[in-house]
């Protein structure tokens, strides 16, 4: 009997210790959430998980809910990041574009630059030959950052070109995302390293205690060569992007070749990421970039990432939407924005702005497509025009306002791009480019999404889509 009572007392003591440990851990998570999470629903969710799922809830929060990116500020105190063009905009102007220019300058802390889009490139069919030729023609520097870098037929062409540049003395730096580039093997990274090309994987380690950033991605697509030309947009490196080859899962995309003083800003974004990843100093700059592009216009890079004190890209999108007077055009593969962007688009439509949003009819991430549907009804109700573009899957990320302003780059309209990923977009104040991109977006419109289409979905499908929406911060 004494042995039974002794065992029970030991069990009771252990239970008390486990309970106390759970309370301490859950209380610590609660305190951290309250002090760091600005999003109220997310904060409530994490606190509830910490208390209702002992230990597991805290582990999930540590893995997915804590942003521990201790990154040096992009603009050091006293460092001038301008490129010689101080067009900051006039906040008192009657011209909405001038006010937008000033607002984005204050949001980003970035001066404008000059430059121009010298080529709008459709898919890898047009983009890859020009990118490879630029690498082969490089004389001093090549900077390449990408989310996906496959070691397929196309990837090997890039590996060969980068290797040739390295062997002839060009300073080559390649930065591949630690997850999108292949978490375990990353054949492209290993092939580059075997050939002596300086390459690094962003936020990657196979050791769990050295890889605490489970949900952060480098989603930028940058190729900058000799300070003279750069390629930006949403195009990854892989054979699926070459439509002429008829790949099994083809991906359409739109990429851009730019010139001018904007190149320095693009290079600076790469240099920040390279230094953060490797601890190495930047590879240097050239004087060629100081010459503005002939016929250039006002441009500016806009970076987004979880290391920022404010959600810069969200504020930029809100500013642009709120200043729109005539038209808004958006093309994006993934459309799962937060409520403030939905509300801004609704208000734009209600004040008479012609809002058109184009999404893929076929999506390569089914869960994202499901999660997007619950956002459609409030937009359709207020007059936003929703469209599907014909297959194959279109990965283009384009936006125009009033046929005067445009935004391109790597960012999607989802919480991952807007808050979790490291992204690079570029804004342009150029009516000609905005008009051309508006035409491209309008040409993508294939099938309208009507209120009747949204409402006629079976209940079980609506329930599935609503459930998928709950995962939108992580998909």
C-alpha positions, 0 to 999 in steps of 0.5 A: 500500500505504501508503494502505491501511495508513493507511486501516486505521489510521484505521479502527482508531483510529475504532473504538477511539474509538467503543468507548471512548465506548461504554464511558464512556457505558455505565459512566455509565448503570450508575453512575446505575442503581445509585445511583437504581434500587430495582427490581432487575429494572429495574436489571438490564434498563437496565444490560444495554441500556446495554452491549448496545445501544451509544448507543441503550441509553443514549438510551433510558435517558435518555428513559425511565429517568431521572426528572429531575422537580426539583420543589419538595417538596410540604410545605415545611419548617415549612409546615402543610398541615393543614385543622384536623382532626388525626385521626391514628389510634391505632397501638396501637388494637385497631381496624384502621381506627385503625391504618390511619388512623395508618399512612397519615398517616405514609406521606403526611405529610398530616392528615385532613380532614372531608367527605362524598360528596354525589353518586356520579355515573355516567358523564358523563351524570350528572357533566357537568351537575353539573360545568358547573353548578358552573362556571357558578355559580362566584363566585371560583375554578375549578380544573380538571385533567384528563388528556384534554380533547377539543374535541368536543361535550362539551369545547366545553361545558366550554370555553364554561362556563370562558370565561363564568366567566373573563369575569365575573371568576372566577379560572379555572385549567385544567391539561391533561396534555401528552400525554393532552390531545393532544401536537401540537395540543391543540385544547381548550388552544388554544381556551381560550387564544384566549378568554383563559382561563389554561390550561397543559399539564403537562410539554409542549414540542414541542422535544425538549430541552425535553421530557425527560419522555417517560413522565410524565403528569398523570393527575389529574381535579380540578374544585374550585369556590369552596372549596365543592365538588369533583369527583374520580374517573377521569372525563376530558372527552370525548363517549365518556363520555356513554353516552346519546349512544351514542358509537362507543367508549363509556366507563363511569365513576364520579365523585364530588362532595365537600364539606367541609374536604377541598376545601382538600387537593384545591385544594392538590394542584392548586396544587402542579401549577399552580405547578410547570408555570407558575411562578405563585403559587396563585390564593388560597383562601376561608373557605368551606372551613373549615366542615366538611360537615354529616354529614361523616366522616374523609377524606384526599387521597393524592397519587402521583407520580415526584417522591416519595421513596417510592411512597406509593400502593403503601404505602397499598394494602399497608397497607389490604390487610394490615389487611383482616379480612373483605372486599376489593373492587377495580374497576379498568380496568387491572390490572398491579400489581407482585409485592408487591401480588399477594402481599399480595392472595394472603395476604389470601385465604389468611387468609380475606378475601373478595377480589373483583377486577373488570376490564373484559371489553372493554378499550380498551388491548389490550396492557394486557389481555394483560399483566394475564392472567399475574397472574390465575393466582396470585391465582385459585390462592389463592382470590381471586375474579376477575370481568369486567364487561360491556361497554362498557369500564368506567373506574371505579377503586374499592376498599373494605376490610371495608365500612368504608374506601374509596379513589377517584380517578384511579389504576389498578392498574398500574405507570404509575399507581403509579410514573410518573403524577401521581395523586390519590386520596381515602380515606374512613372512612365505612361508608355510603359503603364499603357503597354502593361495595361494592354498586356493585363487586359489581353490576359482576360479570358473568362469573367468571375461573376457573383453567380459563379461564386454563389453557385459553388456547392456548400462543401466547396465553399466550406473547403475554400473558407478553411483553406483561407485560414492557412493564408499566412503560410501558403 
